[in-house]
């Protein structure tokens, strides 16, 4: 999921700090999520999707 979030962030032209602020996640917590040191909660995913103006499903991994 971290790679999907990062790709969506770059595509949207949103900086790391902007995403953190708009999603309501501290920069340290966002870094942990993107570096896969922490697991995303549904609240995290919903906030990130809203901040990037993408559907939540765009950030979720696809099942094989």
TORKEKOL-160493 format. One line per field, with one value per atom (N, C-alpha, C, O): x, y, z; residue number from 1. Coordinates in Angstrom, 2 decimals, decimal comma. Layout:
BEGIN
x: [X	...]
y: [Y	...]
z: [Z	...]
i: [NUM	...]
This chain:
BEGIN
x: [0,82	0,00	0,87	0,49	2,01	2,89	3,28	3,31	3,56	3,96	2,79	3,00	1,58	0,40	0,17	-0,17	0,36	0,20	1,26	0,95	2,49	3,57	3,35	3,56	2,93	2,66	1,52	1,60	0,48	-0,65	-0,24	-0,70	0,61	1,09	1,88	1,66	2,80	3,62	2,74	2,90	1,83	0,94	0,10	-0,14	-0,33	-1,14	-0,32	-0,87	1,01	1,87	1,80	1,96	1,56	1,43	2,73	3,24	3,25	4,48	4,18	3,03	5,21	5,09	4,44	3,53	4,90	4,36	2,91	2,08	2,59	1,20	0,29	-0,80	0,73	-0,06	-0,26	-1,36	0,80	0,71	-0,34	-1,20	-0,25	-1,18	-2,61	-3,53	-2,80	-4,16	-4,80	-6,02	-3,99	-4,52	-4,67	-5,28	-4,11	-4,20	-3,31	-3,65	-2,17	-1,20	0,11	0,54	0,74	2,01	3,04	2,96	4,00	5,04	5,77	6,09	6,05	6,75	5,90	6,42	4,61	3,73	3,59	3,57	3,48	3,39	4,66	4,61	5,80	7,07	7,10	7,53	6,65	6,61	5,71	6,04	4,57	3,66	4,29	4,23	4,89	5,45	6,72	7,07	7,40	8,60	8,29	9,19	6,97	6,47	6,97	7,19	7,14	7,48	6,23	6,30	5,09	3,81	2,73	2,89	1,63	0,50	-0,50	-0,75	-1,08	-2,12	-3,40	-3,74	-4,10	-5,45	-6,42	-6,03	-7,66	-8,66	-8,79	-9,03	-8,62	-8,67	-7,52	-7,72	-6,33	-5,19	-5,49	-5,28	-5,97	-6,23	-7,30	-7,18	-8,36	-9,43	-8,92	-9,27	-8,11	-7,56	-6,62	-6,65	-5,80	-4,85	-5,61	-5,30	-6,59	-7,38	-8,08	-8,10	-8,65	-9,33	-8,33	-8,62	-7,17	-6,15	-5,65	-5,33	-5,60	-5,11	-6,23	-5,98	-7,47	-8,65	-8,68	-8,89	-8,46	-8,55	-9,47	-9,64	-10,08	-10,89	-10,00	-8,86	-10,53	-9,79	-9,30	-8,19	-10,11	-9,74	-8,47	-7,80	-8,14	-6,90	-5,66	-4,58	-5,81	-4,67	-4,55	-3,51	-5,61	-5,60	-4,88	-4,98	-4,16	-3,49	-4,51	-5,59	-4,18	-5,05	-4,80	-3,66	-5,86	-5,71	-5,21	-5,60	-4,36	-3,85	-4,93	-4,67]
y: [-1,18	0,00	1,25	2,27	1,19	2,35	2,84	4,04	1,91	2,33	2,98	3,92	2,50	3,11	4,52	5,43	4,71	6,04	6,98	8,11	6,53	7,38	7,74	8,89	6,78	7,06	8,06	8,97	7,91	8,84	10,23	11,23	10,29	11,58	12,31	13,50	11,61	12,22	12,65	13,75	11,79	12,10	13,35	14,16	13,50	14,66	15,92	17,01	15,78	16,94	17,50	18,70	16,62	17,01	16,66	15,55	17,59	17,31	16,39	16,23	15,80	14,92	15,68	15,16	16,89	17,69	18,07	18,01	18,44	18,77	17,57	17,71	16,39	15,19	14,93	14,62	15,06	14,86	15,79	15,34	17,06	18,05	17,79	17,80	17,55	17,37	16,07	15,99	15,04	13,75	13,66	12,73	14,64	14,62	13,58	13,00	13,34	12,35	13,09	13,87	12,86	13,54	13,12	12,01	13,99	13,60	12,32	11,49	12,17	10,96	9,71	8,69	9,81	8,65	8,34	7,17	9,37	9,15	8,51	7,61	8,96	8,35	6,87	6,03	6,55	5,15	4,33	3,19	4,89	4,18	3,95	2,85	5,00	4,90	4,06	3,52	3,95	3,11	1,72	0,94	1,43	0,12	-0,30	-1,48	0,69	0,40	0,38	0,06	0,73	0,73	0,31	0,43	-0,17	-0,58	0,55	1,30	0,67	1,65	1,24	0,06	2,21	1,97	2,44	3,13	2,05	2,52	4,03	4,69	4,58	6,04	6,70	7,73	6,11	6,63	6,62	7,62	5,49	5,34	6,32	6,95	6,46	7,39	8,83	9,58	9,21	10,56	10,84	11,92	9,87	10,02	10,11	10,95	9,24	9,26	10,61	11,17	11,12	12,42	13,52	14,40	13,48	14,51	14,50	15,55	13,31	13,19	13,21	13,16	13,29	13,31	12,10	12,21	10,92	9,66	8,73	8,89	7,75	6,78	5,90	5,61	5,49	4,61	3,37	2,90	2,85	1,62	1,77	0,77	2,98	3,20	2,94	2,64	3,05	2,88	1,46	1,09	0,67	-0,68	-1,65	-1,53	-2,60	-3,60	-4,49	-4,75	-4,96	-5,87	-7,29	-7,68	-8,05	-9,46	-10,23	-9,92	-11,22	-12,00	-12,84	-13,55]
z: [0,00	0,00	0,00	-0,58	0,64	0,71	-0,69	-0,94	-1,59	-2,94	-3,68	-4,45	-3,46	-4,10	-3,56	-4,32	-2,26	-1,67	-2,22	-2,60	-2,27	-2,77	-4,24	-4,63	-5,04	-6,46	-6,61	-7,44	-5,82	-5,89	-5,42	-5,96	-4,41	-3,89	-4,97	-5,21	-5,60	-6,65	-7,83	-8,36	-8,23	-9,35	-9,06	-9,96	-7,81	-7,43	-7,24	-7,11	-7,22	-7,03	-5,62	-5,41	-4,66	-3,26	-2,54	-2,69	-1,77	-1,02	0,16	0,57	0,68	1,85	3,01	3,65	3,27	4,38	4,12	5,03	2,89	2,55	2,78	3,33	2,37	2,57	4,06	4,50	4,81	6,25	6,87	7,62	6,54	7,10	6,66	7,48	5,37	4,84	5,29	5,42	5,53	5,96	7,48	7,99	8,19	9,64	10,29	11,32	9,66	10,16	10,39	9,54	11,52	11,78	10,73	10,20	10,43	9,48	9,89	9,04	11,17	11,64	11,40	10,97	11,69	11,48	10,00	9,61	9,17	7,72	7,19	6,36	7,67	7,26	7,64	6,85	8,85	9,27	8,36	8,01	7,97	7,07	5,70	5,16	5,15	3,81	3,75	2,70	4,88	4,93	5,49	5,80	5,60	6,03	7,40	7,66	8,29	9,69	10,56	11,74	9,97	10,67	9,68	8,47	10,22	9,38	9,24	10,19	8,06	7,81	8,53	8,56	9,11	9,61	8,53	7,59	8,66	7,70	7,77	6,76	8,97	9,13	8,36	7,71	8,43	7,68	6,18	5,49	5,70	4,27	3,81	2,76	4,60	4,24	4,21	3,30	5,19	5,23	4,07	3,48	3,75	2,64	1,32	0,47	1,13	-0,10	-0,27	-1,36	0,81	0,74	0,42	-0,40	1,05	0,82	-0,63	-1,18	-1,22	-2,59	-3,62	-4,83	-3,15	-4,02	-4,94	-6,15	-4,34	-5,07	-4,29	-3,08	-4,97	-4,23	-3,36	-3,71	-2,23	-1,32	-2,05	-1,80	-2,94	-3,65	-4,48	-4,75	-4,87	-5,64	-4,78	-5,31	-3,47	-2,57	-2,03	-1,49	-2,17	-1,61	-2,54	-3,76	-1,96	-2,80	-3,48	-2,94	-4,66	-5,40	-4,93	-4,68	-4,81	-4,45	-5,67	-6,80	-5,45	-6,59	-7,23	-8,20]
i: [1	1	1	1	2	2	2	2	3	3	3	3	4	4	4	4	5	5	5	5	6	6	6	6	7	7	7	7	8	8	8	8	9	9	9	9	10	10	10	10	11	11	11	11	12	12	12	12	13	13	13	13	14	14	14	14	15	15	15	15	16	16	16	16	17	17	17	17	18	18	18	18	19	19	19	19	20	20	20	20	21	21	21	21	22	22	22	22	23	23	23	23	24	24	24	24	25	25	25	25	26	26	26	26	27	27	27	27	28	28	28	28	29	29	29	29	30	30	30	30	31	31	31	31	32	32	32	32	33	33	33	33	34	34	34	34	35	35	35	35	36	36	36	36	37	37	37	37	38	38	38	38	39	39	39	39	40	40	40	40	41	41	41	41	42	42	42	42	43	43	43	43	44	44	44	44	45	45	45	45	46	46	46	46	47	47	47	47	48	48	48	48	49	49	49	49	50	50	50	50	51	51	51	51	52	52	52	52	53	53	53	53	54	54	54	54	55	55	55	55	56	56	56	56	57	57	57	57	58	58	58	58	59	59	59	59	60	60	60	60	61	61	61	61	62	62	62	62	63	63	63	63	64	64	64	64]
